[in-house]
Amino acid sequence: MRIPKLAILVTLSVLMLSLTAGASSPAPSGQAVEGLFGTVSSVSPGPELTLITVEGESGPVEISVTNETQVRIPGQIQAAASDLNAGDAVAVRAAPDNDSGTLALSILVRPDRPVRTSHFTGVITSLGEDGAVGIRDRQGNEIAATLLAEIPDLRPGEVVTAALDQDLQSESLLITGLDRATGTLARIQAALEHAEQAQAADVLATLTGRLAENGAHHLTILDDAAQRVAPSLRAQVRQEKDSVQSAYADALTRFRAGPPSMQVTGTVTDIDGLRQRLTIDSRDLASTEIAVNSESSIKFRGRALQFRDLDLGNRVIARYDLTTGAAVWITVLAGELLAPELGGVLLPMALSGEIAGTVIVVDPLGTGPETITIEDRITGRQMELIVGEESLLLPGDGLDETSSLLELQVEASFDPESLAIIKLEELNLEPDQTTISGVVHSFIAKGLPDNFSVLTGPGEVKTISHTAGTVIHRDGRQVSISEVRVGDLVQPSTRFHDAGAGQVLVSLNLKSPGASSIKGAIQGIAESPQGEGRVTIFSTRSDLLTVSITTDTQLTRQGQLVGEAELAVGQRVVNGTYDPISGEAFTLMLEPPRTQRLRGEITAIDEERMAVTITPRQGDPVELLVLESTPARITLRGTPSPRLSDLQVGDQVRIALYDPETSQAYRLVVT
């Protein structure tokens, strides 16, 4: 991967930042955005833009990629055009451009296998003798994963970012790399000293901002953890916070980057106008009181606000000076936001069983069932649906013949499995109206401009406005805006129009998401401050999901009901359901772990039987089979592609993952 030196300096602390997909680059004014799927056949880098050729269904297309193009590659923290390779399967959003022909707005590399890597930032909560490291993030998700490398002097309370890899064969979560937050501070300081010596003013300004940002992030994680981790760990976390705050205070003073600061996200619960102070409540945390002075910046969607514009109930993010308690800046949020990880769960639900568009084909009853084909008016996708005896057709002209539907604008609901139409009716749109579908991303109940947003696709959010005249239905029942929930599914029959002063919702048709299914392996168990159990599962979709266990959650193992105390890291969830919005688990069907961990010394090798004996520090020796028919993955320092014959008696096994029933080794890490 080729990264310019300046980029290395600027992104030193990227591992400490939360990773969320940003909004796609805007299209050039007045230009239509098109989607292209295909395979990259060539990449030609240039000083200002990169030309790539994508082989699609209609033949090769040459596309320009600039620094503004959003490039996303699963498993990679940052990506650019230089990371694209011939043979990559891609999905491209592009628009015509007068200078470059076709300009890429965003490029998503589609993996040819499930993505198994991710990053996880949090506080170390446990260090096991078997190599397992427990880490808890700011959201309360907790994992226990196997650390493959030897990293000296790790301690509970330390903030780290772990590079995670899911071993699909063993269903184990592995830490392939660990970045310490204190190490990030040291690297930023070294880069600042280098920029200072080189008198690189622009780089120096960028890095001082990064130092302040990284410090606020680091201290906020520790402050949250000091209130959320188990009581036995809180003293260690507070001690770590004091040490880190002192280190950042020295660095910030040395490079004139301001005082140490922290962030708080929550709801305004008290406003003291006389003293110019706000009280902000965060879930599971103590209230935070901050002062607002003439230097404090307050903004909503980029627009400056005054202290008097703030209201009780506003959701805000505030950065404040740890020394004085004064706000550095306050950002007023557009109400509650849809959690990024929920988008991938809820979007398929929103697009399932609903379509609005034009009837382009009517296939009358012949040898098979009668069908009609509808082209989605937004995405252009075509769907052939079956007209059955139970289908309710309500064309606008009152005719019963399906031939009358041809070229008609319709909205239809259908069974996603059988594709049989449940109900179809004419979509009566005024000339300035269009439709929208997806998931409610955020909303404000008050009648402000841009007070409603919809997640319409991965990383794509459409912002519009609701007014007193917007008609809202959920699950067929008319409701008020106060009954709308973030995460509700926006049906394709929802429509809005351009009223001159902005895009305004005419009708909002919502559907409550049903229970979502989950399968995977339990990788962490924690307790919330409310006393509920929280279970983190690495799902078969290769993502982390935390669900809450309540008194209503049904836990079963081998057909028998079990209690919450029976949950254990490593257990497999072979079938489960949960509420994707609240995170409450309804059912979890459990099976024993597929994998056990072991570390120790190799005390015997039997190449004829393809077996190796490992003796742990405590306990009896364990003989493991290292078969060639289902080869174990062996890591041996200094030996490429090692095999059983490369191992020696006396070698230290940092970690061995194996099936306890068959004694077959999945993975051996040998030093």
PyMOL commands that set and color helices and strands:
alter all, ss='L'
color gray80, all
select helices_A, chain A and resi 5-10+14-16+81-83+181-198+201-228+231-254+307-309+340-350+402-405+481-483+564-566+644-646
alter helices_A, ss='H'
color red, helices_A
select strands_A, chain A and resi 34-44+50-56+59-65+70-72+89-97+101-109+117-127+132-136+142-147+159-167+172-180+261-272+277-281+288-291+297-300+303-304+315-321+327-332+354-363+371-376+382-386+392-394+409-414+421-426+433-443+452-457+460-464+471-474+477-478+489-498+503-511+516-517+520-527+533-539+544-549+554-557+560-561+572-578+585-591+596-606+611-615+622-625+633-636+652-658+665-670
alter strands_A, ss='S'
color yellow, strands_A
deselect
rebuild
show_as cartoon
